[in-house]
Amino acid sequence: MKMTVMSKGRADPHQGWAAIEEFAELLVQIFDAQWVSPTNQPRGWMGRSPFVSRRPRFSPLPNAAEIGGDVLFVVAGSPADLAMVGSIPDARKRFARIHAFVTDSYFEHGFVRETALFDSITVTAKEDVAYPRDRFGIAVHHLHQGADVLRWAPRSLDTPRAIDLIAYGRTPASYHEVLCDRYHRMDSDALYLHSPLGNLTGPTVARERSMLFKLLHRTHISLAFHLLVEVLPHRPVSMMVTSRWLESLASGCIVAGRRPVSTMADDMLCWDGATIELSEDPRIAADEIDDLIARKSEFTDQRRCNIANMFRHHDWRWRISELCALHGWARPERLESELAAVVKLSQDWA
């Protein structure tokens, strides 16, 4: 099978989509596929007008005439990224099948007219299936988000968990303020590390990725809050399980915060102790974190459980296996061997 994988992260790297780009990279490696990454067309003065549509426009790929084959697979962060297919003129004539994985599929208004060009897409929440199916008349399937657990999980718990508490990505301001006041004082022995990444976008995103996981491997508690806690203006929200939850669990952290209330969270965070719920009052939450820090040595078994279940349920290779079954693709030998490694490590950690 001749496959081309399309994502925008190689041309426009962003920390928020790093896990999704790793999914694209695995597809490329496992299927020996071509990897293409279109760039956003710059907007002129008309494009900055509030009266003009903000839908993305991607420049044609410079080698578009040479691209084609059995399958084009688009890895999309948001539904609007499905417009990337337009970077290959006459893509429908160049590929026998066109499929996509859409991460933030809850954002219905983001779906673009190019969605109709796809034979099928997958969405990350069961509740998101109906809209694109009914609106565009295409096949829509459910497929959870994942993580590259085989690549990033620790190989032992020997490294001391010297960082008591970490926050990366979106952290509600009221909680952050209270935690800074409590843990940044010189008379506090606890270490609260936040905003550890130097760049949100650009070529250093990939370089800092391994640094982030080294920090997580040294962290006791990782904070995570669902998107409806102190909602940010002008941002669509959903009760979805984001990459931060999966990355922290795969790293053996104790994940504390405010868990999403959704079918997705119930299905994905399905083992005992996967998350610890903190109070809605940030000051009470800080007291609860104090208690978790004081009992750090009691959580070794939970760390092992978190890592084992991430291997068992949420490695990206399981998602690729599901795609093979869904689309009738032959399972490459590399997929089989890497899944065998995933299974063995899940057993070793259990």
Order of alpha helices (4+ residues) and beta strands (2+ residues): beta-alpha-beta-beta-alpha-beta-beta-alpha-beta-alpha-beta-alpha-beta-alpha-beta-alpha-beta-alpha-beta-alpha-alpha-alpha-alpha
